[in-house]
């Protein structure tokens, strides 16, 4: 090998080292800028600033690279810098898998959610009567299911629809739960309901319509019982995760996420079940992830395959709506299944081999 070639290669290696040092120095500056922007609540990507930097670099370009090539190289550097800021942001989130590698496991009266086994949560959409609750609770107990759902506060699309029985409904839930040895999950819709929830139920549900009710999320962060947070009907996964962060940063680390379908142009189902959300949320967060197959489909005939899909994707549990007489239910009559249909669904899930008790 000729001496000049060896010298040039050594010079090139030296320049590479200098570039590496400068690139990492630039990265540290970018990180500091990202921290400032985070505190100010402004977007990390500024297209105007990027365009100005690219034009200035092109203006000062001495060659031999053409301006287009210089811009391409620096666009890649800018992209890597933005990715670095995003990774730093994710690392800072308390719900992030990067912050806590181990799964959060929530103990609800001896039932573990987020551990090696999956859970089934079932019950009526709305609390209507003691007879209704006792019929469902008895079926759940016979099936070995430990957690019953039931709505006492019902935020509805129309103000003329049944809005729930309120505190009276919570009292009924607690009485029936105590009678049959079940834990209860129920939705609250106002920060002032936290004290009621702690008095009567075991898990607070924050529904899809309230996923970005930030005052409610903050109040739930101060609650002493676990929270099940539902994904909003048009929420991105990033928005969903940030909603959970509101609760955790408030001091309540016992948070579960539940995918309940998102609104799309599809008309054959009530919502569109985003099954990809399950592995993504499991990958990005350490929180338990469940799937509500009733709200995500609105169809009784596809509950079993959707439940199987949820479990195969890694869900920690499934939620389904059950009513003794769905045809006369005061809310969501079309999507609730009766007790024999639930028993068939439950048998099918267990036979699938995907559900670990």
Secondary structure, 3 states (H helix, E strand, C coil): CCHHHHHHHHHHHHHHHHHHHHHHHHHHHHHHHHHHHHHHCCCCCCHHHHHHHHHHHHHCCCCCCCHHHHHHHHHHHHHHHHHHHHHHHHHHCCCECCCCCCCCCEEECCEEECCCCCEEEEECCECCCHHHHHHHHHHHHHHCCCEEECECCCCCCCCCCCCCCCHHHHHHHHHHHHHHCCEEEEECCCHHHHHHHHHHCCEEEECHHHCCCHHHHHHHHCCCCEEEEECCCCCCHHHHHHHHHHHHHCCCCCEEEEECCECCCCCCCCCECCCHHHHHHHHHECCEEEEEHHHHHCCHHHHHHHHHHHHHCCCCEEEEEECCCHHHCCCCCCCCECHHHHHHHHHHHHHCCCCCC
